[in-house]
């Protein structure tokens, strides 16, 4: 059995978890509501303050793989509706700018035109620009999967290049840098 799958998930105060007969897990909290369909070979048992994920046949390789997966997905749902998730991205480059107006983000990334990015309604964004520092974009949401997909899509607008490190990168991300051309010894 999966070591991660065996761990029970604690339910914080203010979070409601329900499992329908079709194995649809619904988690409601102060930040929103998330749903996850669980395959029938995995059982989700909701107690007073914990959730347990149990495979029907622990010997089946596919069920062992799904065991840890669904436990992690449900744990992320519980954390998301109670605390939420945050991703910060940094724009590295001369003249790179970002501004947020409602659900639209405007980027100036060195192209001949500005780029506009429409955010889903579940994600909130804010930008910070301080003198002498790189502009920072902060994304917040209760849905970890959606947040990661949107952050990845934003990063792909101008991925960091390996020589100078210019582009959109995650805060704390370590980039593999390459050495530039070296002068010939003539």
N, CA, C and O of each residue as an XYZ file, in Angstrom:
744
protein
N       0.836     -1.195      0.000
C       0.000      0.000      0.000
C       0.869      1.242      0.000
O       2.036      1.195      0.389
N       0.311      2.319     -0.425
C       1.029      3.580     -0.533
C       1.254      4.191      0.849
O       0.337      4.261      1.667
N       2.488      4.632      1.097
C       2.763      5.278      2.388
C       1.990      6.584      2.514
O       1.474      6.903      3.585
N       1.910      7.338      1.419
C       1.168      8.591      1.454
C      -0.319      8.310      1.575
O      -1.027      9.006      2.303
N      -0.797      7.295      0.867
C      -2.212      6.964      0.890
C      -2.708      6.515      2.249
O      -3.887      6.682      2.560
N      -1.833      5.949      3.062
C      -2.232      5.461      4.392
C      -2.496      6.593      5.368
O      -3.260      6.415      6.317
N      -1.883      7.759      5.160
C      -2.033      8.866      6.105
C      -3.457      9.408      6.083
O      -3.982      9.699      5.008
N      -4.087      9.549      7.233
C      -5.417     10.171      7.239
C      -5.297     11.690      7.028
O      -4.295     12.305      7.393
N      -6.329     12.268      6.439
C      -6.365     13.709      6.185
C      -7.192     14.348      7.284
O      -8.353     13.983      7.469
N      -6.622     15.293      8.016
C      -7.384     15.973      9.061
C      -8.242     17.071      8.441
O      -7.808     17.779      7.532
N      -9.464     17.198      8.947
C     -10.395     18.201      8.441
C     -10.376     19.395      9.384
O     -10.762     19.255     10.544
N      -9.934     20.579      8.919
C      -9.918     21.753      9.790
C     -11.339     22.270     10.060
O     -12.288     21.900      9.369
N     -11.462     23.119     11.061
C     -12.764     23.698     11.400
C     -13.260     24.564     10.251
O     -12.479     25.290      9.637
N     -14.542     24.494      9.962
C     -15.128     25.297      8.904
C     -15.109     24.642      7.541
O     -15.529     25.260      6.563
N     -14.632     23.400      7.441
C     -14.578     22.689      6.169
C     -15.550     21.513      6.221
O     -15.538     20.729      7.171
N     -16.389     21.396      5.195
C     -17.343     20.294      5.108
C     -16.935     19.384      3.954
O     -16.653     19.854      2.852
N     -16.907     18.062      4.219
C     -16.553     17.083      3.201
C     -17.707     16.101      3.059
O     -18.160     15.524      4.048
N     -18.178     15.911      1.842
C     -19.230     14.932      1.580
C     -18.818     14.042      0.422
O     -18.121     14.473     -0.497
N     -19.269     12.768      0.483
C     -19.004     11.813     -0.588
C     -20.349     11.294     -1.077
O     -21.120     10.727     -0.302
N     -20.629     11.488     -2.362
C     -21.896     11.025     -2.926
C     -21.786      9.528     -3.241
O     -20.679      8.989     -3.277
N     -22.919      8.851     -3.469
C     -22.870      7.425     -3.823
C     -22.109      7.149     -5.125
O     -21.643      6.028     -5.331
N     -21.973      8.144     -6.005
C     -21.211      7.972     -7.252
C     -19.727      8.238     -7.046
O     -18.993      8.373     -8.025
N     -19.267      8.318     -5.808
C     -17.864      8.589     -5.455
C     -17.413      9.977     -5.903
O     -16.283     10.146     -6.361
N     -18.285     10.963     -5.772
C     -17.923     12.353     -6.041
C     -17.645     13.026     -4.693
O     -18.547     13.179     -3.869
N     -16.396     13.422     -4.483
C     -16.001     14.055     -3.226
C     -16.169     15.563     -3.385
O     -15.622     16.162     -4.311
N     -16.938     16.177     -2.466
C     -17.171     17.610     -2.481
C     -16.611     18.208     -1.197
O     -16.936     17.754     -0.100
N     -15.765     19.231     -1.338
C     -15.161     19.897     -0.184
C     -15.565     21.362     -0.231
O     -15.315     22.047     -1.223
N     -16.195     21.848      0.847
C     -16.618     23.248      0.939
C     -15.894     23.907      2.099
O     -15.718     23.306      3.159
N     -15.477     25.149      1.888
C     -14.814     25.915      2.934
C     -15.043     27.392      2.728
O     -15.843     27.804      1.888
N     -14.320     28.194      3.518
C     -14.522     29.647      3.447
C     -14.036     30.252      2.138
O     -14.505     31.325      1.756
N     -13.104     29.593      1.430
C     -12.564     30.144      0.191
C     -13.246     29.623     -1.065
O     -13.002     30.139     -2.156
N     -14.095     28.609     -0.930
C     -14.775     28.108     -2.118
C     -15.177     26.660     -1.989
O     -15.195     26.098     -0.893
N     -15.501     26.056     -3.129
C     -15.952     24.671     -3.172
C     -15.233     23.952     -4.308
O     -15.113     24.485     -5.411
N     -14.751     22.731     -4.030
C     -14.058     21.930     -5.028
C     -14.673     20.538     -5.079
O     -15.141     20.022     -4.064
N     -14.671     19.927     -6.269
C     -15.204     18.582     -6.456
C     -14.175     17.722     -7.165
O     -13.419     18.207     -8.007
N     -14.150     16.425     -6.812
C     -13.240     15.475     -7.445
C     -13.944     14.137     -7.588
O     -14.433     13.577     -6.607
N     -13.994     13.626     -8.811
C     -14.567     12.304     -9.057
C     -13.504     11.260     -8.731
O     -12.377     11.350     -9.216
N     -13.859     10.268     -7.911
C     -12.928      9.216     -7.505
C     -13.362      7.916     -8.170
O     -14.555      7.617     -8.226
N     -12.406      7.142     -8.673
C     -12.729      5.872     -9.324
C     -13.376      4.921     -8.321
O     -13.077      4.990     -7.129
N     -14.265      4.027     -8.788
C     -15.011      3.166     -7.862
C     -14.144      2.175     -7.085
O     -14.568      1.700     -6.032
N     -12.949      1.851     -7.568
C     -12.109      0.905     -6.824
C     -11.419      1.541     -5.609
O     -10.749      0.843     -4.848
N     -11.572      2.833     -5.426
C     -11.024      3.542     -4.267
C     -12.197      4.048     -3.419
O     -13.104      4.705     -3.931
N     -12.167      3.737     -2.124
C     -13.224      4.178     -1.208
C     -12.723      5.362     -0.389
O     -11.584      5.372      0.077
N     -13.588      6.358     -0.221
C     -13.273      7.521      0.604
C     -14.195      7.482      1.814
O     -15.417      7.545      1.683
N     -13.584      7.375      3.009
C     -14.359      7.287      4.248
C     -14.176      8.584      5.032
O     -13.055      8.958      5.377
N     -15.294      9.269      5.310
C     -15.251     10.530      6.042
C     -15.672     10.273      7.470
O     -16.773      9.783      7.720
N     -14.786     10.607      8.427
C     -15.094     10.488      9.849
C     -15.452     11.848     10.420
O     -15.786     12.772      9.678
N     -15.382     11.972     11.754
C     -15.701     13.239     12.397
C     -14.680     14.321     12.064
O     -15.056     15.441     11.719
N     -13.395     13.997     12.165
C     -12.370     15.008     11.914
C     -11.295     14.530     10.947
O     -10.291     15.218     10.759
N     -11.485     13.354     10.325
C     -10.489     12.839      9.387
C     -11.156     12.214      8.160
O     -12.328     11.840      8.181
N     -10.367     12.117      7.097
C     -10.778     11.443      5.867
C      -9.752     10.341      5.612
O      -8.547     10.565      5.729
N     -10.240      9.145      5.262
C      -9.343      8.046      4.918
C      -9.641      7.589      3.504
O     -10.800      7.493      3.101
N      -8.588      7.309      2.755
C      -8.709      6.798      1.398
C      -8.216      5.359      1.417
O      -7.078      5.091      1.801
N      -9.099      4.411      0.989
C      -8.796      2.985      1.098
C      -9.045      2.305     -0.246
O     -10.117      2.470     -0.829
N      -8.056      1.534     -0.752
C      -8.308      0.763     -1.977
C      -9.106     -0.496     -1.646
O      -8.979     -1.043     -0.550
N      -9.936     -0.962     -2.601
C     -10.712     -2.180     -2.351
C      -9.831     -3.415     -2.412
O     -10.100     -4.393     -1.715
N      -8.767     -3.395     -3.243
C      -7.841     -4.518     -3.352
C      -6.426     -3.965     -3.304
O      -5.952     -3.376     -4.275
N      -5.750     -4.154     -2.175
C      -4.419     -3.572     -1.981
C      -3.345     -4.269     -2.808
O      -2.231     -3.756     -2.913
N      -3.649     -5.427     -3.401
C      -2.663     -6.168     -4.191
C      -2.597     -5.682     -5.647
O      -1.603     -5.918     -6.334
N      -3.639     -5.014     -6.110
C      -3.696     -4.540     -7.494
C      -2.768     -3.335     -7.669
O      -2.856     -2.357     -6.926
N      -1.866     -3.423     -8.677
C      -0.875     -2.368     -8.890
C      -1.529     -1.032     -9.249
O      -1.091      0.017     -8.776
N      -2.573     -1.062    -10.079
C      -3.262      0.158    -10.482
C      -3.937      0.831     -9.283
O      -3.908      2.055     -9.157
N      -4.540      0.033     -8.412
C      -5.207      0.605     -7.237
C      -4.198      1.190     -6.252
O      -4.482      2.193     -5.597
N      -3.026      0.571     -6.145
C      -1.990      1.130     -5.264
C      -1.539      2.494     -5.780
O      -1.279      3.405     -4.994
N      -1.447      2.632     -7.107
C      -1.047      3.912     -7.692
C      -2.122      4.973     -7.462
O      -1.804      6.112     -7.121
N      -3.382      4.610     -7.644
C      -4.481      5.555     -7.452
C      -4.675      5.927     -5.991
O      -5.172      7.011     -5.685
N      -4.283      5.027     -5.082
C      -4.463      5.250     -3.650
C      -3.777      6.537     -3.199
O      -4.411      7.406     -2.600
N      -2.485      6.658     -3.485
C      -1.732      7.850     -3.093
C      -2.167      9.082     -3.870
O      -2.185     10.184     -3.322
N      -2.518      8.909     -5.143
C      -2.951     10.026     -5.971
C      -4.203     10.678     -5.401
O      -4.232     11.891     -5.196
N      -5.238      9.882     -5.142
C      -6.497     10.452     -4.656
C      -6.361     11.020     -3.250
O      -7.030     11.996     -2.912
N      -5.504     10.424     -2.429
C      -5.276     10.973     -1.089
C      -4.668     12.366     -1.204
O      -5.072     13.280     -0.485
N      -3.695     12.536     -2.108
C      -3.048     13.829     -2.294
C      -4.005     14.853     -2.894
O      -4.017     16.010     -2.474
N      -4.814     14.435     -3.878
C      -5.775     15.354     -4.485
C      -6.787     15.860     -3.452
O      -7.110     17.047     -3.424
N      -7.286     14.951     -2.604
C      -8.267     15.350     -1.586
C      -7.610     16.233     -0.533
O      -8.221     17.197     -0.071
N      -6.366     15.919     -0.144
C      -5.651     16.750      0.830
C      -5.439     18.158      0.277
O      -5.563     19.134      1.017
N      -5.119     18.276     -1.018
C      -4.953     19.596     -1.648
C      -6.271     20.352     -1.686
O      -6.287     21.574     -1.536
N      -7.379     19.643     -1.884
C      -8.691     20.288     -1.890
C      -9.007     20.854     -0.505
O      -9.488     21.981     -0.383
N      -8.732     20.063      0.538
C      -9.020     20.509      1.911
C      -8.160     21.720      2.262
O      -8.655     22.688      2.840
N      -6.875     21.669      1.915
C      -5.991     22.808      2.204
C      -6.392     24.034      1.389
O      -6.319     25.157      1.887
N      -6.812     23.832      0.147
C      -7.177     24.933     -0.726
C      -8.383     25.710     -0.234
O      -8.369     26.941     -0.247
N      -9.440     25.007      0.204
C     -10.651     25.717      0.633
C     -10.496     26.314      2.026
O     -11.283     27.177      2.414
N      -9.490     25.867      2.790
C      -9.294     26.442      4.125
C      -8.220     27.526      4.133
O      -8.422     28.571      4.752
N      -7.082     27.313      3.466
C      -5.976     28.272      3.489
C      -5.740     28.942      2.137
O      -5.446     30.136      2.082
N      -5.868     28.184      1.050
C      -5.591     28.694     -0.281
C      -4.133     28.484     -0.665
O      -3.307     28.112      0.170
N      -3.826     28.723     -1.928
C      -2.478     28.549     -2.448
C      -2.009     29.848     -3.092
O      -2.816     30.625     -3.603
N      -0.695     30.077     -3.063
C      -0.101     31.291     -3.625
C       1.116     30.921     -4.468
O       1.936     30.097     -4.063
N       1.224     31.533     -5.634
C       2.413     31.381     -6.483
C       2.893     32.783     -6.838
O       2.103     33.638     -7.241
N       4.210     33.011     -6.684
C       4.801     34.301     -7.042
C       5.730     34.108     -8.223
O       6.514     33.160     -8.270
N       5.628     35.029     -9.184
C       6.495     35.005    -10.356
C       7.203     36.339    -10.486
O       6.655     37.395    -10.170
N       8.448     36.260    -10.966
C       9.299     37.437    -11.069
C       9.634     37.670    -12.537
O       9.964     36.724    -13.254
N       9.553     38.911    -12.989
C       9.881     39.261    -14.368
C      11.300     39.826    -14.389
O      11.548     40.921    -13.885
N      12.225     39.071    -14.977
C      13.630     39.461    -15.010
C      13.956     39.952    -16.409
O      13.875     39.186    -17.370
N      14.322     41.216    -16.534
C      14.695     41.770    -17.833
C      14.495     43.271    -17.838
O      13.631     43.793    -17.134
N      15.291     43.959    -18.630
C      15.208     45.419    -18.707
C      13.902     45.809    -19.397
O      13.628     45.366    -20.513
N      13.105     46.633    -18.736
C      11.868     47.117    -19.318
C      10.693     46.168    -19.200
O       9.612     46.477    -19.702
N      10.862     45.018    -18.552
C       9.746     44.089    -18.381
C       8.809     44.647    -17.320
O       9.242     45.021    -16.230
N       7.512     44.700    -17.650
C       6.523     45.265    -16.736
C       5.301     44.373    -16.694
O       5.051     43.605    -17.623
N       4.534     44.475    -15.607
C       3.275     43.757    -15.470
C       2.295     44.655    -14.736
O       2.665     45.345    -13.786
N       1.031     44.644    -15.182
C      -0.014     45.379    -14.470
C      -1.291     44.536    -14.504
O      -1.577     43.845    -15.482
N      -2.043     44.614    -13.415
C      -3.266     43.821    -13.274
C      -4.453     44.764    -13.178
O      -4.458     45.684    -12.360
N      -5.456     44.537    -14.012
C      -6.708     45.286    -13.931
C      -7.843     44.280    -13.972
O      -8.177     43.756    -15.034
N      -8.442     44.008    -12.805
C      -9.510     43.021    -12.714
C      -8.967     41.629    -12.975
O      -8.070     41.164    -12.271
N      -9.512     40.959    -13.992
C      -9.082     39.602    -14.335
C      -8.191     39.585    -15.572
O      -7.972     38.528    -16.164
N      -7.671     40.756    -15.968
C      -6.794     40.847    -17.133
C      -5.415     41.313    -16.671
O      -5.283     42.297    -15.943
N      -4.392     40.580    -17.113
C      -3.005     40.944    -16.806
C      -2.365     41.443    -18.095
O      -2.471     40.802    -19.140
N      -1.688     42.609    -18.010
C      -0.991     43.161    -19.169
C       0.510     43.038    -18.938
O       1.040     43.497    -17.927
N       1.182     42.409    -19.896
C       2.626     42.200    -19.819
C       3.327     43.024    -20.885
O       2.858     43.125    -22.018
N       4.465     43.617    -20.507
C       5.377     44.225    -21.452
C       6.681     43.435    -21.331
O       7.442     43.617    -20.381
N       6.931     42.548    -22.313
C       8.026     41.583    -22.205
C       9.065     41.715    -23.310
O       9.736     40.740    -23.649
N       9.203     42.905    -23.871
C      10.228     43.109    -24.879
C       9.783     42.778    -26.286
O      10.580     42.876    -27.220
N       8.547     42.395    -26.462
C       8.021     42.189    -27.814
C       7.599     43.538    -28.383
O       7.624     44.543    -27.673
N       7.215     43.571    -29.650
C       6.806     44.823    -30.283
C       5.428     45.286    -29.802
O       5.008     46.401    -30.109
N       4.729     44.439    -29.056
C       3.394     44.754    -28.560
C       3.243     44.207    -27.143
O       3.993     43.322    -26.731
N       2.282     44.730    -26.406
C       1.995     44.217    -25.071
C       1.138     42.960    -25.184
O       0.359     42.811    -26.126
N       1.287     42.056    -24.215
C       0.503     40.828    -24.171
C      -0.559     40.948    -23.088
O      -0.284     41.462    -22.003
N      -1.764     40.481    -23.371
C      -2.859     40.491    -22.407
C      -3.226     39.055    -22.079
O      -3.349     38.218    -22.973
N      -3.400     38.769    -20.785
C      -3.722     37.417    -20.328
C      -5.000     37.466    -19.497
O      -5.062     38.169    -18.488
N      -6.020     36.718    -19.921
C      -7.301     36.671    -19.212
C      -7.243     35.571    -18.150
O      -6.966     34.414    -18.467
N      -7.503     35.933    -16.893
C      -7.479     34.973    -15.795
C      -8.849     34.321    -15.611
O      -9.874     34.955    -15.861
N      -8.873     33.057    -15.174
C     -10.149     32.444    -14.796
C     -10.706     33.139    -13.552
O      -9.940     33.741    -12.799
N     -12.024     33.072    -13.318
C     -12.609     33.784    -12.168
C     -12.148     33.264    -10.803
O     -12.270     33.977     -9.807
N     -11.622     32.043    -10.737
C     -11.185     31.476     -9.443
C      -9.844     32.022     -8.984
O      -9.457     31.809     -7.835
N      -9.123     32.724     -9.859
C      -7.769     33.185     -9.536
C      -7.755     34.693     -9.364
O      -8.319     35.429    -10.173
N      -7.101     35.143     -8.299
C      -6.900     36.569     -8.040
C      -5.423     36.877     -8.244
O      -4.558     36.081     -7.878
N      -5.142     38.033     -8.829
C      -3.756     38.409     -9.108
C      -3.485     39.814     -8.611
O      -4.383     40.653     -8.549
N      -2.227     40.058     -8.256
C      -1.778     41.409     -7.919
C      -0.319     41.532     -8.330
O       0.437     40.561     -8.308
N       0.054     42.743     -8.702
C       1.433     42.981     -9.131
C       2.069     44.037     -8.245
O       1.409     44.965     -7.777
N       3.369     43.874     -8.027
C       4.134     44.820     -7.221
C       5.356     45.235     -8.029
O       6.115     44.389     -8.502
N       5.539     46.540     -8.183
C       6.708     47.057     -8.888
C       7.410     48.038     -7.968
O       6.868     49.095     -7.645
N       8.622     47.685     -7.544
C       9.424     48.567     -6.700
C      10.641     49.020     -7.484
O      11.169     48.290     -8.324
N      11.072     50.230     -7.197
C      12.225     50.789     -7.886
C      13.478     49.988     -7.535
O      13.761     49.749     -6.361
N      14.218     49.579     -8.552
C      15.455     48.847     -8.335
C      15.264     47.343     -8.178
O      16.247     46.621     -8.007
N      14.027     46.849     -8.231
C      13.763     45.418     -8.108
C      12.942     44.955     -9.306
O      12.306     45.755     -9.992
N      12.972     43.665     -9.537
C      12.190     43.100    -10.632
C      10.706     43.125    -10.279
O      10.352     42.939     -9.115
N       9.826     43.351    -11.263
C       8.380     43.303    -10.987
C       7.961     41.908    -10.523
O       8.499     40.901    -10.983
N       6.998     41.865     -9.611
C       6.536     40.618     -9.010
C       5.057     40.449     -9.295
O       4.284     41.396     -9.147
N       4.652     39.253     -9.702
C       3.250     38.923     -9.933
C       2.862     37.834     -8.948
O       3.508     36.787     -8.896
N       1.796     38.070     -8.154
C       1.325     37.107     -7.165
C      -0.038     36.597     -7.587
O      -0.962     37.375     -7.825
N      -0.153     35.269     -7.678
C      -1.412     34.617     -8.037
C      -1.926     33.847     -6.830
O      -1.162     33.152     -6.162
N      -3.245     33.972     -6.545
C      -3.852     33.275     -5.406
C      -5.110     32.553     -5.861
O      -5.872     33.072     -6.677
N      -5.326     31.339     -5.325
C      -6.526     30.577     -5.644
C      -6.714     29.459     -4.626
O      -5.797     29.132     -3.872
N      -7.914     28.874     -4.610
C      -8.172     27.725     -3.748
C      -7.973     26.420     -4.518
O      -7.949     25.349     -3.911
N      -7.831     26.490     -5.842
C      -7.660     25.315     -6.689
C      -6.192     25.210     -7.117
O      -5.739     25.960     -7.981
N      -5.456     24.279     -6.511
C      -4.022     24.163     -6.762
C      -3.717     23.767     -8.207
O      -2.772     24.280     -8.806
N      -4.508     22.866     -8.759
C      -4.273     22.397    -10.117
C      -4.464     23.526    -11.133
O      -3.623     23.704    -12.015
N      -5.533     24.276    -11.025
C      -5.801     25.392    -11.928
C      -4.739     26.477    -11.783
O      -4.288     27.049    -12.775
N      -4.343     26.758    -10.542
C      -3.325     27.774    -10.275
C      -1.996     27.404    -10.932
O      -1.342     28.260    -11.528
N      -1.597     26.150    -10.830
C      -0.356     25.695    -11.449
C      -0.394     25.773    -12.964
O       0.599     26.125    -13.601
N      -1.554     25.442    -13.545
C      -1.690     25.505    -14.997
C      -1.595     26.946    -15.497
O      -0.936     27.213    -16.502
N      -2.253     27.873    -14.797
C      -2.224     29.282    -15.209
C      -0.813     29.852    -15.040
O      -0.332     30.581    -15.908
N      -0.149     29.524    -13.928
C       1.215     30.015    -13.697
C       2.169     29.489    -14.768
O       3.054     30.215    -15.219
N       1.998     28.249    -15.171
C       2.836     27.670    -16.213
C       2.591     28.344    -17.555
O       3.529     28.576    -18.319
N       1.331     28.658    -17.843
C       0.987     29.332    -19.100
C       1.585     30.750    -19.131
O       2.076     31.197    -20.167
N       1.538     31.454    -17.984
C       2.135     32.792    -17.910
C       3.640     32.707    -18.101
O       4.221     33.543    -18.793
N       4.284     31.707    -17.498
C       5.730     31.536    -17.629
C       6.109     31.284    -19.079
O       7.174     31.712    -19.523
N       5.243     30.589    -19.828
C       5.558     30.260    -21.219
C       5.493     31.479    -22.142
O       5.956     31.404    -23.280
N       4.926     32.610    -21.676
C       4.907     33.819    -22.498
C       6.324     34.311    -22.778
O       6.598     34.841    -23.855
N       7.220     34.138    -21.817
C       8.633     34.486    -21.993
C       9.420     33.629    -20.999
O       9.748     34.073    -19.899
N       9.714     32.398    -21.407
C      10.429     31.468    -20.525
C      11.855     31.990    -20.289
O      12.438     32.601    -21.184
N      12.420     31.757    -19.099
C      13.775     32.244    -18.816
C      14.804     31.605    -19.748
O      14.790     30.393    -19.968
N      15.682     32.423    -20.283
C      16.716     31.893    -21.158
C      17.971     31.593    -20.335
O      18.188     32.225    -19.301
N      18.798     30.644    -20.771
C      19.883     30.153    -19.909
C      21.133     31.023    -19.835
O      21.997     30.750    -19.001
N      21.273     32.059    -20.666
C      22.503     32.842    -20.664
C      22.450     34.017    -19.696
O      23.342     34.165    -18.861
N      21.428     34.847    -19.794
C      21.303     35.987    -18.883
C      20.214     35.783    -17.848
O      20.151     36.527    -16.870
N      19.346     34.781    -18.042
C      18.274     34.516    -17.099
C      17.057     35.401    -17.303
O      16.198     35.477    -16.425
N      16.965     36.077    -18.454
C      15.835     36.968    -18.704
C      14.578     36.158    -18.978
O      14.624     35.127    -19.649
N      13.445     36.637    -18.449
C      12.173     35.981    -18.686
C      11.310     35.990    -17.432
O      11.610     36.693    -16.467
N      10.248     35.213    -17.451
C       9.358     35.093    -16.291
C       9.730     33.828    -15.558
O       9.674     32.737    -16.125
N      10.112     33.965    -14.295
C      10.486     32.792    -13.504
C       9.748     32.795    -12.180
O       9.277     33.835    -11.721
N       9.652     31.625    -11.570
C       9.038     31.509    -10.259
C      10.005     32.034     -9.213
O      11.217     31.877     -9.362
N       9.492     32.654     -8.157
C      10.351     33.142     -7.083
C      10.967     31.925     -6.393
O      10.255     31.003     -5.995
N      12.271     31.929     -6.257
C      12.975     30.814     -5.637
C      13.436     29.761     -6.635
O      14.134     28.820     -6.256
N      13.062     29.901     -7.894
C      13.463     28.931     -8.914
C      14.943     29.116     -9.228
O      15.411     30.241     -9.400
N      15.673     28.014     -9.301
C      17.086     28.054     -9.630
C      17.228     27.667    -11.091
O      16.853     26.564    -11.490
N      17.772     28.577    -11.885
C      17.947     28.341    -13.308
C      19.345     27.817    -13.584
O      20.317     28.271    -12.981
N      19.444     26.853    -14.504
C      20.753     26.378    -14.931
C      21.294     27.363    -15.942
O      20.713     27.561    -17.008
N      22.404     27.974    -15.602
C      22.998     29.004    -16.458
C      24.098     28.391    -17.309
O      24.795     27.469    -16.885
N      24.240     28.922    -18.516
C      25.298     28.484    -19.422
C      26.342     29.581    -19.536
O      26.033     30.765    -19.402
N      27.559     29.183    -19.779
C      28.620     30.166    -20.015
C      28.480     30.683    -21.438
O      28.123     29.936    -22.348
N      28.759     31.949    -21.619
C      28.681     32.542    -22.948
C      29.880     32.171    -23.783
O      30.681     31.321    -23.394
N      30.006     32.805    -24.930
C      31.143     32.554    -25.789
C      32.416     33.062    -25.133
O      32.414     34.110    -24.487
N      33.489     32.326    -25.299
C      34.771     32.806    -24.765
C      35.635     33.288    -25.926
O      35.546     32.767    -27.037
N      36.456     34.271    -25.659
C      37.316     34.851    -26.713
C      38.391     33.864    -27.100
O      38.879     33.106    -26.262
N      38.763     33.871    -28.375
C      39.811     32.966    -28.842
C      41.170     33.491    -28.397
O      41.360     34.693    -28.215
N      42.105     32.573    -28.227
C      43.438     32.976    -27.728
C      44.414     33.063    -28.900
O      45.268     32.190    -29.052
N      44.303     34.090    -29.722
C      45.219     34.283    -30.862
C      46.224     35.355    -30.560
O      47.074     35.657    -31.397
